[in-house]
Amino acid sequence: MDTFVDSSWYFLRFCDPWNNDMPFDASAVAAWMPVDQYIGGAEHAVLHLMYARFVTKALADLEVAPADLREPFQRLFTQGMIRLGGAKMSKSKGNLVAPEEIIDTLGAGALRLAHWR
């Protein structure tokens, strides 16, 4: 299955992680859901949240998840896109910057705030 589909219900499992009889118990999901805030990259979040909403509603309709759980996430906060030389950084393009040198000298906080040109 597509990884977006595979990851479309993990937040339900987090509500009941030690259940060995089923993926999750609806009462545990009712106690913990919905998630207050989803944080993710803009490109990833769009498809992931679309699939997550569909799966959540389908599981509720099938009476596997609580019937009143229609929206799995209350708010969305998207992170910015990291660019290098005007192009989106990606493993497939091979244009990544190894963070170790920056972390070792300036710290992880500085790396998070850095503006690459």
N, C-alpha and C positions, 0 to 999 in steps of 0.2 A: 504494500500500500504506500501511497505517497506520504512523505514525512509530515506534511501539514495535517493529514487525516490522523496519522498515528499520534500526533501531539495535540489533538483537539479535545482530549478528555483528561489529560494528566492532572489538571487542577482539581478534578473530581476525586481522583485517587489520593491526592494530597490530603483530602478531608478524612480519609480512612486508610492510612498507609499500612496498617498491620492486619488488615482483614485477609485471611487466607481462604475464605470461602467464596468470595465474589470480588469484583473490581472495587466496589465501594458500597456502603450501605446508604440508602436514601436519607435516613435520619441524621447521619453524620454530615452529609452534604447540606441538608437543610440547616444544620447548626452553624456551618462555616461559610456557606456561600451567600451572596456573590462575592467575588474578589473585589476589594476596595479600589485598587488601582493596578492597571496593567501597564508595564513599562517595556518598551521594545523599539527596535528600529522601524522606521516608517515602512520600508518595503516588506519586511517580514510581518509586521503587525497587521497589515491589510488582509492578507490571505489567511493568516493564522486565526485572526478574530472572526473572519467570515465562516471558516470551517468550525471553529469552536462554538459559535452561536448556533449554527445548524445542528451540530451533534448534540449540544445541550438541549435544544428544543425537541429534537427527535427522541432523545432518551426520556425527556419529560412526557412526551406524548405516548411513549411505550411504557410509562409508569415505572421506569428504572430509576430515574432521577425524580426529585420532587416536582410535582405538577406546576407549582407556582414559580419555579426557577426558569425564567424565560430569557434572562440576560445574565451571562456568566461574569461579566466585568462591569463595574459601575462607571469607571473612568479610564481613559486612555491617555498616556503620556508618551509621545514618540521622541526618540533620541535623534540627533542630527546625523547627517550623512558625512562620513569621513572621506575627504578627497586629497589626492596627491597630484600636483601638476595639472589640476583641472579635471582629472578623471577619477571616477569612483574607485576607491581601493577595494581590491578583491583578490582572493587566493588564485582564482582562475586566470586573472590577468598578470599575476606575479608582481604586482606593484605595491607590495606591503612594506611597511617599515617595522623592523624588529624593535620592540619597546624596551628591551633589557637595558641598553645603554642609558636611556632617558630615566628609567626607573632607578637604576643604580646611582646615577649622579644627582638627579633632581627630585625623584620620588614619584609615586603613582599619581598623586594629586596634580602635579605639574603636567604630567602626560595627559590626563583627562582634560585639562584646561588649554592645552597647546593648540595653537592655530597654525596648521601647516599651509605653506604657500608653495 
